[in-house]
Amino acid sequence: MKEMLLPSTTDDAIFDNIGPGDLVRYSRTCKAAREAVSSYNRRAFNLERVLSRYFTPTQITKLRELQFETGALISGSTALQLLDRSHYENSDLDLYVTHHSCKPIGLWLQSIGYQYEPKSTGRAPLALRKLETALEYVDPLERLKEHLLEGRKDHSFLDRSASGYLRVLNIYDFKKPNDNNVKIQLMTTWHTPLECVLNFHSTCVMNFITYDKAFSLYPQGTFNERRSLAYLPTIQGRKEVYEKYTDRGWKIVKNGWWRECDDPNSAFAIGLRRVGDAHCWTVPLSPKLDLPESTMEGNTWCLDGNIETETPEMVFRFFKSPILSTRYLVGTRELEEGISSCFPERTSGLKWDKYFKELIESFPL
């Protein structure tokens, strides 16, 4: 009997109300279901849907190319809206990038008509008043710390020095002329933009978009259960943002997490994690660009608990190497030992990011 397929518009009406886990399971039932879900995914998880208020289609492609060149991530509510297939009025676009790679993006935003808006506080350094100098400015103490780290020419595992937005170096605000509701924030960090994502207020916003894929780190809790594990709840401003996401439909888990964290079936189970692992939700972006595949899957972290406070902790250190193009998060000391024993000290000038990603994927979680 010939299979009967529904029109795509009918698929959309049904699939729009199905969570990602159920979509995946349905796609595995037969070839027709797999093709229907694949077609739906290309329509539903289209970057133009969440970026069209900021950019033209050509500019979206250029942004993705800049992400490839700089390692920048789209995160915050924009990544959540894409994966949740939702829309928030007057939300901003948040871009995260290492500080040494921010200049191409900042100057490109200016070139397509966005206006840089310096902070209005009188305490801001003069260098922050003009975009060209602002994109190069770093607090002198922070620059000294990084200079000492850059002096290490061999492999290094670097400790975190703080949590939360304290690890954002600079925030650059851009607005669209004649439309104050369209705002882009470009945020920089020393190590890797992923460290910012793992320091967000709760797990429902621990999602991000690279140039080729979108990732959700805690999809079971975020989309299937509509729960969000609170992280660093005592930081100033957390209460207001928890209220905002409660209004958007999430239950913020603050108390009681300790009772479920040892359950491997829990959405917030403790243990080692890797970007793109079986607990992540990974969505390839369409259209596919003619670029090498990203190496985000080389990053790991560990969700652990503080015994005294019974609160979660995102645990990782940074791996820095002269033969890598970027720094990676490493979640455990056992992984560090494995990397140290397997990774070459020096090569003939080639970058080993792809090998590093494959090495990390070979270690059991």
Residue, then its C-alpha position, 0 to 999 in steps of 0.5 A: m500500500k502506498e504511503m500517504l503523506l500529509p501536506s507540509t502545512t498540516d505537518d506544521a500544525i501537528f509538529d509545532n505542538i510536539g516536543p523535540g524528544d517526541l519528534v525524534r522518536y516519531s521520525r524513527t518509526c518509518k521512512a515517511a515519518r523520517e522524511a516528514v520530520s526532516s522537512y519540518n525541521r528545515r522549515a521550523f529551525n530556520l535562522e531567518r525566522v529569528l534573525s530576519r528582524y536584524f538582518t537580510p538573508t544575505q547578511i545572515t549568511k555573512l554573519r554565519e561566515l563571520q561566526f566560522e572565522t571568529g568562533a562567535l556564538i549566538s545565544g540567549s533568548t534568540a537561541l531559545q526562540l529558535l529551538d522552542r519555535s517561539h517568539y518574544e517581543n522586543s528581545d535582543l540578539d546576543l553574540y558572544v566571542t573571544h575578545h581578540s576576535c570581536k573586531p571583525i564582527g563589530l566593524w561589520l555591524q557598523s558597516i551594515g548600518y548599526q550604530y554603536e552606543p557607548k555606555s552613558t556612565g561617566r566612569a567609562p574609559l575614553a577608549l570606549r566612546k568610539l567603536e574602533t578603540a572600544l573593540e581593542y580596549v581591555d581593563p589593564l588588570e585583565r590584560l596583564k592576567e592574559h599576558l601572563l597566560e599567553g606567555r606559556k608556549d606549551h599545553s596548559f590547563l587553566d583554572r576559572s577565576a570567577s563565575g557568571y557575567l563577571r567573566v564577560l570582559n566587554i559588552y558592546d551595544f548596537k542599535k538599528p537607526n529609527d528602530n530602538n526595539v532592534k538591539i544587538q549586544l556583542m559580548t567578549t571573553w578571554h577564553t571561549p564564549l561557551e564559558c558564558v553560556l555555562n554561567f547563565h542564570s538557569t539551564c533553559v537558556m543554555n543553548f547556542i548557535t554556531y555557524d553550522k548547528a544549534f545546540s541545547l545542553y539540557p533539552q529534556g528539562t527545557f523543552n519536554e518538562r519545561r523546567s529550568l535548573a537555577y544556577l548561581p541564584t544569589i548573583q544580583g539580578r537573578k530574581e528578576v530574570y527568574e520571574k521573566y522566565t517563569d512568565r514565559g512558561w518555565k518552572i525554575v528549580k531552586n530547591g529539591w534538585w539535590r534529591e534528583c541529581d543522582d538519578p541518571n534519568s533526571a534532566f539535571a543528573i550530575g556527571l560529565r557532559r560533552v557538547g553534542d552528547a546523547h543528552c544534548w539536542t543538536v540541530p543542523l542549520s539549513p542551508k548548509l554552508d560550504l565550510p568545514e564542520s565545527t569542533m564544538e563537540g570537543n568541549t566538555w563540562c561536569l555538572d556537580g553539586n556543592i555539598e554545603t549549599e546543595t546547589p549545582e556547579m558547572v565544573f570545567r577548566f580551559f585547555k590551551s595549546p599552541i597547536l589549537s585555534t581556540r581554547y576548549l573546556v575540559g570537565t574532569r582531571e581524568l580527561e586532562e590526564g587523557i589529553s596530556s598523554c595523547f595530544p602532541e606537544r608540537t607539529s609542523g604548524l598545522k592546527w589540530d582542532k579536528y583531531f582534538k574533537e575526535l580524541i574527546e569523542s573517543f573518551p567514555l562519558 
